[in-house]
Amino acid sequence: MRKITIAIDGFSSCGKSTMAKDLAREIGYVYVDTGAMYRAVTLFAMRNNMFGPDGTVNADELKARMDDIRISFKLNVATGRPDTYLNGTLVENEIRSIEVSNKVSPVSALPFVREALVRQQQVMGKDKGVVMDGRDIGTTVFPDAELKVFVTASAEVRARRRYDELKAKGMEADFDEILKNVKERDYIDSHREVSPLRKAADAVELDNSLMTINEQKAWLMEQYKRAAGA
């Protein structure tokens, strides 16, 4: 089979990352979690007191510090999946917190943030053999990807998944707060000026509201084999 680029886009907390990680591991491709990159930038801004009392980010200060932000991924031998590092420090759990979730969409909407991270993502995938998930992979990062998937699920289902994920990690979680965050992120992601979340014209859509993880994996593998010429 030929080596291809796989772009998986969709709404927050719809299982994109799990699907992408599992597929990449199974077919021997490189996996890149672009959402984690935006979350890491958000965590950097939080740590450096760049958010005002009203929740707005100091864009000028963040822009001036973008060159100080180094994001990398290292394989976690125990989980078999990559963990996110910010300036050499493991931040995988911190970037999944509700505090970061509440602030990531405004940060990811900043044009200079998107431009910087899109450049990095395009370098990561220039040799193909990559699975990348996010909001604008099939429309902006890799518009020529051989396989584009757009994933969706109801807001309530996604909020429940996020709640269960946080509780499983021993982290504090409030379902109503998470549901509110999911709906707010949907609106911001779909209405931002730069690279808004939308389904690419040539993407295949998957509503996984009622699907098991194994059903999703089987569906995605079928799409991969078709696109790669199996």
C-alpha positions as CSV (number, residue, x, y, z in Angstrom):
1,M,0.0,0.0,0.0
2,R,1.1,3.5,-0.7
3,K,2.1,5.9,2.1
4,I,-0.6,8.6,2.6
5,T,-1.5,11.5,4.8
6,I,-4.6,11.0,7.1
7,A,-6.4,14.1,8.4
8,I,-9.0,13.6,11.1
9,D,-11.1,16.7,12.0
10,G,-14.1,17.3,14.1
11,F,-15.7,18.8,17.2
12,S,-14.1,18.7,20.7
13,S,-14.3,15.5,22.8
14,C,-15.7,13.4,19.9
15,G,-12.9,10.8,20.2
16,K,-10.7,12.1,17.3
17,S,-7.4,11.6,19.2
18,T,-8.2,8.1,20.4
19,M,-9.1,7.0,16.9
20,A,-6.1,8.7,15.4
21,K,-3.7,7.3,18.0
22,D,-5.0,3.7,17.6
23,L,-4.9,3.8,13.8
24,A,-1.4,5.3,13.7
25,R,-0.1,2.6,16.1
26,E,-1.8,-0.2,14.1
27,I,-0.5,0.8,10.7
28,G,2.9,2.1,11.8
29,Y,2.3,5.8,11.1
30,V,3.4,8.9,13.0
31,Y,0.7,10.4,15.1
32,V,0.4,14.2,15.8
33,D,-2.1,15.5,18.3
34,T,-2.6,19.1,17.1
35,G,-5.1,19.9,19.8
36,A,-2.5,19.1,22.4
37,M,-0.3,21.7,20.7
38,Y,-2.9,24.5,21.1
39,R,-3.5,23.3,24.7
40,A,0.2,23.5,25.4
41,V,0.3,27.1,24.1
42,T,-2.7,27.9,26.3
43,L,-1.0,26.4,29.4
44,F,2.1,28.5,28.7
45,A,-0.1,31.6,28.6
46,M,-1.8,30.6,31.9
47,R,1.6,29.9,33.6
48,N,2.8,33.3,32.5
49,N,-0.2,35.2,33.7
50,M,-1.4,36.3,30.3
51,F,-5.1,36.0,31.0
52,G,-7.1,38.9,32.4
53,P,-9.8,38.7,35.0
54,D,-12.4,38.5,32.3
55,G,-10.7,35.5,30.7
56,T,-9.3,37.3,27.7
57,V,-5.7,36.6,26.7
58,N,-3.0,39.3,26.3
59,A,-2.4,38.6,22.6
60,D,0.5,41.0,22.2
61,E,2.4,39.5,25.1
62,L,1.7,35.9,23.9
63,K,2.8,36.9,20.3
64,A,6.1,38.3,21.7
65,R,6.8,35.0,23.6
66,M,5.8,32.5,20.8
67,D,9.5,31.8,20.1
68,D,9.9,30.7,23.8
69,I,7.3,27.9,23.3
70,R,8.7,24.5,22.3
71,I,6.2,21.6,22.0
72,S,7.3,18.0,21.5
73,F,5.9,14.5,21.8
74,K,7.5,11.5,23.4
75,L,6.2,7.9,23.3
76,N,4.9,6.7,26.7
77,V,6.1,3.1,26.9
78,A,3.4,2.2,29.4
79,T,0.5,3.4,27.3
80,G,2.0,3.0,23.9
81,R,0.9,6.5,23.0
82,P,2.7,9.9,22.8
83,D,2.7,12.3,25.7
84,T,2.9,16.1,25.2
85,Y,5.9,18.1,26.5
86,L,6.1,21.9,26.9
87,N,9.6,23.2,26.9
88,G,10.9,19.7,28.0
89,T,8.4,19.2,30.8
90,L,5.6,16.6,30.7
91,V,2.2,18.3,30.6
92,E,-0.1,15.6,29.2
93,N,-2.4,15.7,32.2
94,E,-2.3,19.4,32.8
95,I,-3.4,20.3,29.3
96,R,-6.5,18.1,29.6
97,S,-7.8,20.0,32.6
98,I,-11.1,21.9,32.5
99,E,-9.1,25.1,33.2
100,V,-7.2,24.7,30.0
101,S,-10.3,23.6,28.1
102,N,-12.1,26.8,29.1
103,K,-9.3,28.9,27.6
104,V,-8.0,27.0,24.6
105,S,-10.5,28.2,22.0
106,P,-9.7,31.9,22.2
107,V,-6.0,31.1,22.1
108,S,-6.4,28.8,19.1
109,A,-8.4,31.5,17.3
110,L,-5.4,33.9,17.3
111,P,-4.0,34.1,13.8
112,F,-0.3,34.2,14.8
113,V,-0.8,31.1,17.0
114,R,-2.4,29.2,14.2
115,E,0.2,30.3,11.6
116,A,3.0,29.2,13.9
117,L,1.6,25.8,14.7
118,V,0.3,25.1,11.2
119,R,3.9,25.6,9.9
120,Q,5.2,23.1,12.5
121,Q,2.4,20.6,11.6
122,Q,3.2,20.8,7.9
123,V,6.8,20.1,8.6
124,M,5.9,17.0,10.7
125,G,3.8,15.6,7.9
126,K,5.8,16.5,4.8
127,D,7.0,12.9,4.2
128,K,3.5,11.4,4.6
129,G,2.9,8.3,6.7
130,V,1.2,10.5,9.3
131,V,-2.1,10.6,11.1
132,M,-3.0,14.1,12.3
133,D,-6.1,15.2,14.1
134,G,-7.5,18.6,15.0
135,R,-9.9,21.2,13.7
136,D,-8.4,22.3,10.3
137,I,-6.2,19.5,9.2
138,G,-8.1,18.6,6.1
139,T,-9.0,22.2,5.2
140,T,-5.8,24.2,6.0
141,V,-2.9,22.0,7.2
142,F,-3.2,19.2,4.6
143,P,-5.8,20.2,2.0
144,D,-4.4,17.5,-0.3
145,A,-4.5,14.6,2.3
146,E,-5.5,11.3,0.7
147,L,-7.9,10.5,3.5
148,K,-10.0,13.1,5.3
149,V,-12.4,12.2,8.1
150,F,-14.8,14.5,9.9
151,V,-16.0,13.2,13.3
152,T,-19.0,14.4,15.1
153,A,-21.3,13.4,18.0
154,S,-24.0,15.1,20.1
155,A,-22.8,17.7,22.7
156,E,-24.2,15.6,25.5
157,V,-22.4,12.5,24.5
158,R,-19.1,14.4,24.1
159,A,-19.5,16.0,27.5
160,R,-20.2,12.7,29.1
161,R,-17.0,11.2,27.5
162,R,-15.0,14.1,28.7
163,Y,-16.4,13.8,32.2
164,D,-15.7,10.1,32.4
165,E,-12.1,10.7,31.1
166,L,-11.3,13.3,33.8
167,K,-12.9,11.2,36.6
168,A,-10.9,8.1,35.4
169,K,-7.7,10.2,35.8
170,G,-8.7,11.2,39.3
171,M,-9.4,14.8,38.3
172,E,-12.2,17.1,39.4
173,A,-15.1,17.2,37.0
174,D,-18.6,18.8,36.8
175,F,-20.8,17.5,34.0
176,D,-22.8,20.8,33.5
177,E,-19.6,22.8,33.4
178,I,-18.1,20.5,30.8
179,L,-21.3,20.5,28.7
180,K,-21.3,24.3,28.7
181,N,-17.6,24.3,27.7
182,V,-18.3,21.9,24.9
183,K,-21.0,24.1,23.4
184,E,-19.0,27.3,23.8
185,R,-16.0,25.6,22.1
186,D,-18.2,24.4,19.2
187,Y,-19.4,28.0,18.6
188,I,-15.9,29.6,18.8
189,D,-14.3,26.9,16.7
190,S,-16.9,27.2,14.0
191,H,-17.0,31.0,13.9
192,R,-13.4,32.0,14.3
193,E,-12.0,34.1,11.4
194,V,-8.9,32.0,10.7
195,S,-9.3,28.3,9.7
196,P,-12.8,27.8,11.2
197,L,-13.9,24.2,12.0
198,R,-15.7,22.9,8.9
199,K,-16.0,19.7,7.0
200,A,-13.8,19.5,3.9
201,A,-15.8,18.9,0.7
202,D,-14.1,15.6,0.1
203,A,-14.1,14.3,3.7
204,V,-16.1,11.3,4.9
205,E,-18.2,12.0,7.9
206,L,-18.6,9.8,11.0
207,D,-21.2,10.4,13.7
208,N,-20.0,8.2,16.5
209,S,-22.6,9.1,19.1
210,L,-23.8,5.5,19.3
211,M,-20.7,3.6,18.3
212,T,-18.3,1.6,20.4
213,I,-14.6,2.2,20.2
214,N,-14.1,-1.2,18.3
215,E,-16.8,-0.2,15.8
216,Q,-15.0,3.1,15.2
217,K,-11.7,1.4,14.8
218,A,-13.1,-1.0,12.2
219,W,-14.7,1.8,10.3
220,L,-11.6,3.9,10.2
221,M,-9.4,1.0,9.1
222,E,-11.8,0.3,6.2
223,Q,-11.4,4.0,5.2
224,Y,-7.7,3.8,5.4
225,K,-7.4,0.6,3.3
226,R,-9.6,2.2,0.6
227,A,-7.6,5.4,0.5
228,A,-4.2,3.7,0.6
229,G,-5.2,1.3,-2.2
230,A,-5.4,-2.0,-0.3
